[in-house]
Amino acid sequence: MAVERKGGRAMDYRQADTSTLVTIGHLAVAFVLTYLLGFERTLRGATAGNRTFSMIGVGAALVAVIALDGAPNALAGVVTGVGFIGGGLVFRQSRTEGDLVHGVTTAGAIFSAAAIGAAAGQGHLALAAAATAFVILALETRHIPGLSVFDGRRWAHRFRSDADVLRLHGERSPSAED
């Protein structure tokens, strides 16, 4: 029986093969879950879609696996990289009625995809699946009959916006200072 040393402990090659297959399974789960998120974003016309989301999910899952092998700070790099990608998706368009910000929902979904990928990569498959379901629910609430009653846009016209309240008090909104 061939034995290899890994992290100071002996490991049978058959165990290594099983461990590798389990890790590949975790990466596959990360791919499927984050692909689903990207598919939803593609259907809704977002700039980042199924390919982007699945690459982020698998990449985060792979980094999470590496973090398990003694590099816990590697996950911090994922957060930084995803923040950079998300920041690139968000842009502001000035209009006469006020500024309009695009891409915030997709940027948030990309952050979620990275977290879902990291959870799957570390073997928390049920957690990753539940998080995916919650994110898709949040993204699709306004489009699901019966649940659309919980969409804030449906009720927004009945309430004053923060910008309206600031105007009543003679204050400028933070976006007006730019």
Backbone as JSON, one array per atom type, in Angstrom:
{
  "sequence": "MAVERKGGRAMDYRQADTSTLVTIGHLAVAFVLTYLLGFERTLRGATAGNRTFSMIGVGAALVAVIALDGAPNALAGVVTGVGFIGGGLVFRQSRTEGDLVHGVTTAGAIFSAAAIGAAAGQGHLALAAAATAFVILALETRHIPGLSVFDGRRWAHRFRSDADVLRLHGERSPSAED",
  "N": [[0.86, -1.18, 0.0], [0.72, 2.1, -0.97], [1.91, 5.0, 0.59], [1.56, 8.38, 1.34], [2.87, 11.44, 2.58], [1.05, 14.02, 4.02], [0.63, 17.14, 5.2], [1.93, 16.32, 7.54], [0.75, 13.95, 8.24], [0.07, 10.51, 7.56], [-1.24, 9.32, 4.48], [-3.29, 7.26, 2.63], [-3.17, 6.48, -0.85], [-5.62, 5.83, -2.01], [-7.4, 7.1, -0.29], [-6.74, 9.71, -0.86], [-7.62, 9.88, -3.51], [-10.4, 9.54, -3.15], [-10.9, 11.76, -1.58], [-10.27, 13.77, -3.41], [-12.26, 13.34, -5.33], [-14.54, 13.97, -3.83], [-14.03, 16.67, -3.36], [-14.12, 17.62, -6.0], [-16.79, 17.14, -6.45], [-17.88, 19.04, -4.69], [-17.06, 21.36, -5.97], [-18.55, 21.06, -8.3], [-21.15, 21.29, -7.32], [-21.04, 23.95, -6.46], [-20.72, 25.15, -8.97], [-23.2, 24.49, -10.27], [-25.14, 25.7, -8.57], [-24.42, 28.44, -8.58], [-24.5, 28.93, -11.28], [-27.23, 28.77, -11.7], [-28.06, 31.11, -10.37], [-26.83, 33.02, -12.03], [-28.18, 32.43, -14.39], [-30.74, 33.31, -13.78], [-30.2, 36.07, -13.57], [-29.41, 36.56, -16.2], [-31.83, 36.08, -17.55], [-33.23, 38.3, -16.68], [-31.93, 40.36, -17.88], [-29.48, 41.34, -16.93], [-26.09, 42.63, -16.75], [-24.1, 40.84, -16.01], [-24.05, 37.37, -16.27], [-24.95, 33.87, -16.48], [-22.44, 32.64, -17.13], [-20.51, 34.35, -15.95], [-21.34, 34.32, -13.24], [-21.11, 31.56, -12.62], [-18.36, 31.17, -12.96], [-17.33, 32.82, -10.95], [-18.46, 31.55, -8.7], [-17.31, 28.93, -8.81], [-14.61, 29.62, -8.72], [-14.47, 30.85, -6.17], [-15.18, 28.63, -4.65], [-13.0, 26.94, -5.11], [-10.93, 28.44, -3.98], [-11.86, 28.35, -1.37], [-11.5, 25.65, -0.78], [-8.72, 25.54, -0.86], [-8.25, 27.21, 1.29], [-9.02, 25.58, 3.37], [-6.86, 23.91, 3.51], [-4.96, 25.2, 5.0], [-4.68, 27.94, 4.4], [-6.23, 30.27, 5.39], [-6.57, 33.02, 4.97], [-6.92, 33.33, 2.32], [-9.58, 33.44, 1.53], [-10.27, 36.03, 2.14], [-9.14, 37.4, 0.06], [-10.85, 36.66, -1.99], [-13.18, 38.04, -1.3], [-12.29, 40.66, -1.65], [-11.68, 40.64, -4.42], [-14.19, 40.05, -5.52], [-15.59, 42.27, -4.68], [-14.35, 44.18, -6.25], [-15.16, 43.36, -8.82], [-17.95, 43.61, -8.53], [-18.1, 46.37, -8.05], [-17.38, 47.3, -10.54], [-19.63, 46.73, -11.96], [-21.58, 48.42, -11.09], [-22.98, 51.48, -11.87], [-23.56, 54.99, -12.19], [-26.08, 57.05, -13.46], [-26.76, 60.23, -14.46], [-29.72, 62.11, -14.28], [-32.41, 64.36, -15.05], [-34.37, 64.16, -13.08], [-32.96, 63.18, -11.0], [-30.23, 61.15, -9.76], [-29.6, 57.94, -11.18], [-28.97, 54.7, -10.29], [-27.42, 51.84, -11.52], [-27.13, 48.25, -11.57], [-26.7, 47.43, -8.93], [-28.18, 45.37, -7.74], [-27.3, 43.14, -9.2], [-24.6, 43.22, -8.51], [-24.8, 42.67, -5.77], [-25.84, 40.1, -5.97], [-23.69, 38.83, -7.14], [-21.81, 38.95, -5.07], [-23.16, 37.25, -3.32], [-23.05, 34.9, -4.83], [-20.31, 34.33, -4.72], [-20.04, 33.81, -1.98], [-21.74, 31.61, -1.75], [-20.41, 29.8, -3.4], [-18.03, 29.56, -1.9], [-19.03, 28.38, 0.44], [-19.99, 25.93, -0.59], [-17.58, 24.9, -1.53], [-16.25, 24.4, 0.84], [-17.69, 22.32, 1.75], [-20.21, 22.7, 2.84], [-22.87, 21.98, 1.78], [-25.71, 21.89, 2.0], [-26.18, 24.34, 3.21], [-25.22, 26.06, 1.21], [-27.05, 25.45, -0.84], [-29.46, 26.27, 0.36], [-28.93, 29.01, 0.69], [-28.75, 29.75, -2.0], [-31.38, 29.31, -2.83], [-32.68, 31.26, -1.26], [-31.55, 33.63, -2.28], [-32.39, 33.54, -4.96], [-35.13, 33.67, -4.49], [-35.29, 36.26, -3.4], [-34.51, 37.73, -5.64], [-36.52, 37.13, -7.44], [-39.01, 37.69, -6.32], [-40.8, 39.79, -7.06], [-41.74, 38.85, -9.44], [-43.13, 36.53, -9.05], [-46.3, 35.23, -8.94], [-48.57, 36.04, -6.36], [-46.5, 36.22, -4.44], [-45.59, 38.65, -5.18], [-46.79, 40.64, -3.8], [-45.15, 41.19, -1.7], [-43.15, 42.75, -2.7], [-41.32, 45.64, -2.45], [-41.47, 47.79, -4.25], [-44.06, 47.77, -5.09], [-45.47, 49.05, -3.11], [-44.21, 51.44, -2.65], [-45.1, 53.95, -3.61], [-46.88, 54.83, -1.73], [-45.53, 55.88, 0.37], [-43.23, 58.32, 1.69], [-40.15, 59.07, 0.13], [-36.68, 58.85, 1.12], [-35.28, 60.97, -0.02], [-37.33, 62.83, -0.45], [-38.02, 63.46, 2.19], [-35.66, 64.65, 3.07], [-35.63, 66.9, 1.41], [-37.88, 68.26, 2.4], [-36.94, 69.12, 4.82], [-35.04, 70.86, 4.06], [-32.5, 69.9, 3.49], [-29.69, 68.61, 1.67], [-29.51, 65.79, -0.48], [-27.21, 63.0, -0.19], [-26.3, 62.19, -2.75], [-26.6, 64.45, -4.24], [-24.48, 66.05, -3.63], [-22.29, 65.46, -5.14]],
  "CA": [[0.0, 0.0, 0.0], [1.52, 3.31, -1.09], [1.52, 6.01, 1.56], [2.11, 9.7, 1.07], [2.78, 12.34, 3.72], [0.36, 15.27, 3.72], [0.39, 17.9, 6.42], [2.47, 15.63, 8.69], [0.05, 12.7, 8.52], [0.12, 9.54, 6.46], [-2.51, 9.22, 3.76], [-3.35, 6.24, 1.59], [-3.52, 7.07, -2.14], [-7.05, 5.66, -2.24], [-8.07, 8.18, 0.44], [-6.51, 10.95, -1.61], [-8.51, 9.85, -4.66], [-11.74, 9.78, -2.65], [-10.95, 13.17, -1.16], [-10.29, 14.57, -4.63], [-13.59, 13.2, -5.93], [-15.47, 14.75, -3.0], [-13.75, 18.08, -3.64], [-14.66, 17.91, -7.33], [-18.24, 17.21, -6.23], [-18.18, 20.34, -4.09], [-16.91, 22.36, -7.04], [-19.69, 20.88, -9.21], [-22.32, 21.89, -6.66], [-20.85, 25.4, -6.55], [-21.0, 25.52, -10.35], [-24.63, 24.39, -10.56], [-25.9, 26.69, -7.8], [-24.13, 29.8, -9.04], [-25.0, 29.01, -12.65], [-28.66, 29.09, -11.57], [-28.16, 32.54, -10.08], [-26.49, 33.74, -13.25], [-29.25, 32.21, -15.35], [-31.81, 34.25, -13.41], [-29.75, 37.42, -13.93], [-29.46, 36.63, -17.67], [-33.23, 36.22, -17.93], [-33.68, 39.65, -16.32], [-31.19, 41.35, -18.67], [-28.33, 41.9, -16.21], [-24.84, 42.61, -17.5], [-23.38, 39.61, -15.66], [-25.0, 36.27, -16.37], [-24.62, 32.54, -16.01], [-21.0, 32.34, -17.21], [-19.81, 35.14, -14.93], [-21.69, 33.83, -11.92], [-20.55, 30.24, -12.37], [-16.9, 31.3, -12.77], [-17.1, 33.37, -9.61], [-18.79, 30.52, -7.74], [-16.3, 27.87, -8.83], [-13.37, 30.21, -8.22], [-14.58, 31.0, -4.72], [-15.16, 27.28, -4.09], [-11.62, 26.46, -5.17], [-10.18, 29.16, -2.94], [-12.32, 27.83, -0.07], [-10.81, 24.36, -0.6], [-7.33, 25.87, -0.53], [-8.27, 27.77, 2.64], [-9.1, 24.44, 4.29], [-5.53, 23.31, 3.59], [-4.04, 26.02, 5.76], [-4.54, 29.3, 3.89], [-7.54, 30.89, 5.67], [-6.64, 34.39, 4.47], [-7.23, 33.3, 0.89], [-10.97, 33.85, 1.35], [-10.32, 37.5, 2.17], [-8.84, 37.83, -1.31], [-12.06, 36.47, -2.78], [-14.07, 39.16, -0.98], [-11.73, 41.84, -2.31], [-11.85, 40.5, -5.87], [-15.62, 40.14, -5.85], [-15.94, 43.68, -4.51], [-13.85, 44.88, -7.45], [-16.05, 43.01, -9.94], [-19.24, 44.24, -8.25], [-17.95, 47.8, -8.25], [-17.36, 47.55, -11.97], [-20.99, 46.57, -12.51], [-22.45, 49.5, -10.62], [-22.68, 52.8, -12.42], [-24.58, 56.0, -11.94], [-26.48, 57.83, -14.63], [-27.43, 61.44, -14.02], [-30.94, 62.47, -15.01], [-32.97, 65.6, -14.51], [-35.13, 63.84, -11.87], [-32.03, 62.69, -9.98], [-29.31, 60.11, -10.22], [-30.11, 56.59, -11.3], [-27.87, 53.75, -10.1], [-27.67, 50.55, -12.16], [-26.22, 47.15, -11.29], [-26.52, 47.13, -7.51], [-28.75, 44.05, -7.47], [-26.39, 42.14, -9.76], [-23.4, 43.22, -7.68], [-25.14, 41.92, -4.56], [-25.99, 38.69, -6.33], [-22.33, 38.31, -7.36], [-21.25, 38.71, -3.75], [-23.82, 36.04, -2.82], [-22.51, 33.76, -5.58], [-19.0, 34.01, -4.16], [-20.26, 33.2, -0.67], [-22.33, 30.28, -2.0], [-19.3, 28.98, -3.89], [-17.13, 29.28, -0.78], [-19.71, 27.42, 1.33], [-19.97, 24.63, -1.26], [-16.19, 24.46, -1.58], [-15.87, 23.88, 2.15], [-18.5, 21.16, 2.06], [-21.49, 23.07, 3.44], [-23.72, 21.92, 0.59], [-27.09, 22.27, 2.33], [-26.14, 25.79, 3.44], [-25.08, 26.69, -0.11], [-28.32, 25.29, -1.56], [-30.46, 27.13, 1.0], [-28.59, 30.39, 0.35], [-29.13, 29.95, -3.4], [-32.85, 29.43, -2.86], [-33.05, 32.56, -0.7], [-31.15, 34.69, -3.21], [-33.31, 33.49, -6.1], [-36.41, 34.18, -4.0], [-35.17, 37.72, -3.31], [-34.43, 38.28, -6.99], [-37.72, 36.82, -8.22], [-40.24, 37.96, -5.57], [-41.74, 40.65, -7.8], [-42.23, 38.15, -10.63], [-43.86, 35.32, -8.66], [-47.68, 35.56, -8.54], [-48.83, 35.78, -4.95], [-45.4, 36.78, -3.65], [-45.3, 40.02, -5.62], [-47.33, 41.55, -2.79], [-44.05, 41.51, -0.8], [-42.18, 43.59, -3.39], [-41.38, 47.01, -1.95], [-41.86, 48.74, -5.3], [-45.52, 47.77, -5.19], [-46.02, 49.9, -2.05], [-43.38, 52.62, -2.49], [-45.82, 55.19, -3.9], [-47.67, 55.22, -0.56], [-44.63, 56.39, 1.4], [-42.25, 59.33, 1.28], [-38.79, 58.56, -0.02], [-35.7, 59.57, 1.94], [-34.97, 62.23, -0.71], [-38.44, 63.75, -0.18], [-37.91, 63.9, 3.58], [-34.53, 65.59, 3.13], [-36.07, 68.15, 0.78], [-38.8, 68.93, 3.31], [-36.15, 69.73, 5.89], [-34.06, 71.77, 3.45], [-31.18, 69.29, 3.42], [-29.35, 68.03, 0.38], [-29.26, 64.34, -0.42], [-25.78, 62.72, -0.4], [-25.96, 62.1, -4.18], [-26.61, 65.8, -4.83], [-23.23, 66.72, -3.29], [-21.23, 65.1, -6.1]],
  "C": [[0.9, 1.24, 0.0], [0.99, 4.35, -0.13], [2.25, 7.29, 1.25], [1.96, 10.54, 2.35], [2.09, 13.63, 3.3], [0.07, 15.96, 5.03], [0.86, 17.16, 7.67], [1.74, 14.34, 9.03], [0.11, 11.79, 7.29], [-1.25, 9.45, 5.81], [-2.36, 8.16, 2.67], [-3.75, 6.92, 0.28], [-5.01, 6.93, -2.46], [-7.85, 6.72, -1.49], [-7.92, 9.49, -0.31], [-7.43, 11.01, -2.82], [-9.95, 10.13, -4.26], [-11.9, 11.24, -2.25], [-11.02, 14.09, -2.37], [-11.65, 14.52, -5.3], [-14.63, 14.0, -5.14], [-15.28, 16.24, -3.26], [-14.3, 18.48, -5.01], [-16.18, 17.98, -7.26], [-18.67, 18.53, -5.64], [-18.07, 21.45, -5.13], [-18.09, 22.28, -8.02], [-20.96, 21.48, -8.61], [-22.23, 23.41, -6.72], [-21.17, 25.89, -7.95], [-22.51, 25.55, -10.62], [-25.41, 25.5, -9.85], [-25.66, 28.1, -8.31], [-24.51, 30.0, -10.5], [-26.49, 29.37, -12.63], [-28.88, 30.56, -11.26], [-27.88, 33.37, -11.32], [-27.56, 33.59, -14.33], [-30.41, 33.16, -15.06], [-31.43, 35.67, -13.81], [-29.78, 37.6, -15.44], [-30.89, 36.84, -18.14], [-33.74, 37.64, -17.69], [-32.85, 40.74, -16.99], [-30.0, 41.98, -17.97], [-27.06, 41.78, -17.05], [-24.0, 41.38, -17.21], [-24.4, 38.48, -15.64], [-24.44, 34.95, -15.9], [-23.13, 32.21, -16.09], [-20.23, 33.07, -16.12], [-20.08, 34.58, -13.54], [-21.06, 32.47, -11.64], [-19.03, 30.3, -12.22], [-16.57, 31.86, -11.4], [-17.37, 32.31, -8.55], [-17.75, 29.42, -7.66], [-14.96, 28.4, -8.32], [-13.37, 30.37, -6.71], [-14.55, 29.63, -4.04], [-13.74, 26.72, -4.06], [-10.76, 27.15, -4.12], [-10.58, 28.67, -1.55], [-11.67, 26.48, 0.23], [-9.37, 24.61, -0.2], [-7.25, 26.42, 0.9], [-8.35, 26.66, 3.69], [-7.74, 23.8, 4.5], [-4.51, 24.25, 4.22], [-3.81, 27.42, 5.23], [-5.85, 30.07, 4.12], [-7.67, 32.31, 5.14], [-6.97, 34.46, 2.99], [-8.67, 33.75, 0.63], [-11.13, 35.36, 1.41], [-10.01, 38.07, 0.79], [-10.03, 37.68, -2.23], [-13.01, 37.64, -2.55], [-13.59, 40.43, -1.68], [-11.95, 41.78, -3.82], [-13.3, 40.63, -6.3], [-16.1, 41.58, -5.69], [-15.5, 44.5, -5.71], [-14.76, 44.61, -8.64], [-17.4, 43.69, -9.75], [-19.2, 45.74, -8.46], [-17.93, 48.18, -9.71], [-18.74, 47.44, -12.61], [-21.91, 47.73, -12.16], [-22.03, 50.8, -11.29], [-23.86, 53.72, -12.19], [-24.83, 56.79, -13.21], [-27.23, 59.05, -14.11], [-28.62, 61.74, -14.92], [-31.48, 63.73, -14.38], [-33.76, 65.34, -13.23], [-34.23, 63.38, -10.74], [-31.15, 61.59, -10.56], [-29.99, 58.76, -10.24], [-28.92, 55.64, -11.22], [-28.29, 52.41, -10.69], [-26.7, 49.51, -11.63], [-26.05, 46.77, -9.84], [-27.04, 45.74, -7.18], [-27.82, 42.96, -8.0], [-25.1, 42.08, -8.96], [-23.65, 42.47, -6.37], [-25.27, 40.44, -4.83], [-24.62, 38.05, -6.59], [-21.64, 38.05, -6.03], [-21.85, 37.43, -3.17], [-23.28, 34.8, -3.53], [-21.14, 33.36, -5.05], [-19.14, 33.32, -2.81], [-20.83, 31.78, -0.81], [-21.24, 29.33, -2.5], [-18.34, 28.6, -2.77], [-17.75, 28.25, 0.17], [-19.69, 26.03, 0.71], [-18.56, 24.06, -1.28], [-15.73, 23.88, -0.25], [-16.78, 22.75, 2.62], [-19.83, 21.45, 2.72], [-22.55, 23.12, 2.33], [-25.16, 22.33, 0.88], [-27.18, 23.78, 2.56], [-26.06, 26.54, 2.11], [-26.39, 26.6, -0.9], [-29.4, 26.19, -0.97], [-30.2, 28.6, 0.65], [-28.98, 30.71, -1.1], [-30.64, 30.14, -3.52], [-33.3, 30.79, -2.34], [-32.71, 33.71, -1.65], [-32.08, 34.71, -4.42], [-34.69, 34.0, -5.69], [-36.38, 35.71, -3.92], [-35.17, 38.36, -4.69], [-35.75, 38.16, -7.74], [-39.04, 37.17, -7.53], [-41.25, 38.76, -6.39], [-42.34, 39.96, -9.02], [-43.05, 36.9, -10.32], [-45.27, 35.72, -8.22], [-47.91, 35.16, -7.08], [-47.75, 36.35, -4.04], [-45.1, 38.22, -4.03], [-45.87, 41.06, -4.65], [-46.23, 41.98, -1.8], [-42.96, 42.36, -1.46], [-42.37, 45.04, -2.95], [-41.81, 48.03, -2.99], [-43.37, 48.84, -5.45], [-46.13, 48.79, -4.23], [-45.3, 51.24, -1.94], [-44.13, 53.93, -2.71], [-46.64, 55.68, -2.71], [-46.83, 55.87, 0.54], [-43.72, 57.47, 0.83], [-40.88, 58.66, 1.15], [-37.87, 59.37, 0.89], [-35.35, 60.92, 1.31], [-36.07, 63.27, -0.47], [-38.35, 64.3, 1.24], [-36.78, 64.91, 3.73], [-34.91, 66.94, 2.52], [-37.01, 68.93, 1.68], [-38.07, 69.67, 4.42], [-35.06, 70.64, 5.37], [-32.67, 71.21, 3.38], [-30.96, 68.75, 2.01], [-29.12, 66.54, 0.54], [-27.79, 64.11, -0.71], [-25.42, 62.66, -1.88], [-25.92, 63.46, -4.84], [-25.3, 66.54, -4.56], [-22.13, 66.46, -4.29], [-21.07, 66.14, -7.17]]
}
